Amino acid sequence: MRNRKSIGVDADGVIRNFPFSLIRTYKKYYPDHKIVPLRNWKNYELHHYFPIKIGITRFYSEEHPEEIYLGSPRYVGALKFMNELNEDFNVVIVTNQPNKHLEYLTEEWLKLFSIPFYDFFPTPDKTRFKGEFILEDAPHHLEAILSKRAAIPVCFGRPWNRNWQGLRVNRYKSFLELIRNHK
């Protein structure tokens, strides 16, 4: 291990625009369905926003995973951010995927989109990551990490995490400044 601090970065909602790809793919197969606009999402419980309700999990995880996962774009600025972060820190991708195949597709996506990282750590329990900071968008993960003090959780601002009261950034540059200035 390089003798540098480890920084955790979530994939979906932070560097991979999974919601965009999910919505685009869903509209392809269900063009007449009305989806709740992303700006109105209040949490990351996807079944609230799609007419097929809990069927959305099967849709992305079993019926169209390659199309959705590998077809997800990077968020604007994500590659530059990850390159800069990788210059000074051990970047660990800390991601929660519903099954091994989606873990595999996530790792393939990272390679496909040239995302630099030191380690890939798929886990449903993000408190298992032991590092300095973790950049995350899901409030339930942020709360768990904060309560276990596994790392310093930093919320990456998205519509579904507006109620998070802890540390928050809305831009990659702000996160870089935060971790570089931390004593």
N, C-alpha and C positions, 0 to 999 in steps of 0.2 A: 504494500500500500504506500502510495506517495505520502510523504509526511506533510499533509495538508488537512485542513478541516473538511469534514464531510457535510455536504449540503444536499438535502433531499428535495426532489422536484417531482410533483405529481405529473402524470401524462395528460389524462383527459380533463379538459377544462382549464389547463394551464398552458401546455404547449401544443397539444393536439385538439383541433376543433371537432371533437366527436359529435356535439349537438348539431352542428351544421351538416355533417355527413349523414347523420341519422335522419334528420328532417328531409334532406334532399332525396335520400333513398326511399323513405316512407312515401313521399309525394309521387315518386315514380311508380310505386305499386298501388297506391291508394290516392289517385289524383283528385277525387271528389271529397276526401275527408278534410275536415277543418281541424287544424292543429293550433294549440294555444301558442301565440307568438313568443319567441325566446325571451324577449324583454319582459314578459309577464310571468316567467317561471319564478316561483317563490321557494323552491327547493329542488333537489336533484332526484326526486321520486318521479321517474319518467311516465309512469302510468297515469298521472294526473293530466297530462298534456296531449295524449293521443287517443283518438276514439276507440282503438282496440284495447285500451286500458292495460291490464297486466300482460296481455299478449305482446306488448312492445318488447318485453324481455326476450321472448322466443324469437321475435322478428330480428333483433340485432345479434343475439347470441347463437342462434341455430339456423335461421333461414337465410340471412344475408351478412354474415360476419366479415367475410373477406371484402365485400363491396363497401361496407361501412367503415371497418377498421383501417384497411389499407387505402381507402379512398378519402379518408379524412385529411383535410389540409392542416398545415401548421398554422397557428395563429400568426398574424403579422408581427414580425420582430422576434419570433421565438428562436429562430436559428441563430441570429446575431447574439441574442441573450445567452443561449446555451454555450456558444463559442466563448463569449466573454467569461461566463461563470466557470467554464472548464479550464480557463487559463490559471485561475488562482485557487480552485477548490476541487476536491473529489466530488464529482456530481453523481448522485445516486438517484436513479429513477425509481420512485416509490409509488407503485400503482396497485390498485385493487381491481382485479378482473374476475368475472364470475366463474371462469373455468380455465383449464390449462391451454386449450386451443386459443382463447382470447389473449392469454399471456403471451403465447407464441406470436400471434398476430401483432401484438403491441411491440414486442421486441423487433419483429420484422419491419414494422412501421418506422421505428427509430433508425434502423439501418437505411431503409428506403429513402428517408428524408434527411439523411446525413446528420442526425442529432448526436453530438458527442456526449458521452457519459463514461463514468468510471465503473459503475456497477449497476446492475438491473435487479431490483428487489420487489418482486410481486408478492403482495400479502394483503389479506383482508384486514389485518390488524396493524395499522401504520404506527402504532406505539412501539412496535418491535424495531423500528428504525432508530438507531442511536447515532445522532449527529448533532451538529450545531443548530441548524435551522432546517425547516421543511416548508416549502411553498406549496400550498394546498388550496383547493377551491371548495371542498365539501365540508359544510359546517360540522357534521357528525364526526368526521375525522379530526378536524381542528380541535373540537372539544375534547375528544379522547386523548389526543397528543398533549394538550394543555394539562389535562388532569393527571396524566402519568409523568409529566415533565420529561418525556423522552427526548425532545428537541424543542426549540422555540418555534411554535407554529405561526406562520404568516399567511394570512388569507389573501389570495389573489382575487380581486374584486370581479364578481360576475353577478348577473341578475338574481341567481338563486341563493346568494349568500349575503344579501343586503343587511340581514339582522346580526351578523357576526360582530361582536363588540371588541374583540382583541386586535392585535396588530393586523394592519391591512395595507396592501399596496394595490394600485390600479395600473401600474406600468412596470415593465421589467427593469427599467433603469432605476426606479425607486427601490426595488428589492436589492439590486446590486449595491446601491448607496447604503442601504440599511446594513447589509452584512459586512461590507467593507469597513464601515465606521463603528461596528460593534466591538467593544473591548472585552 
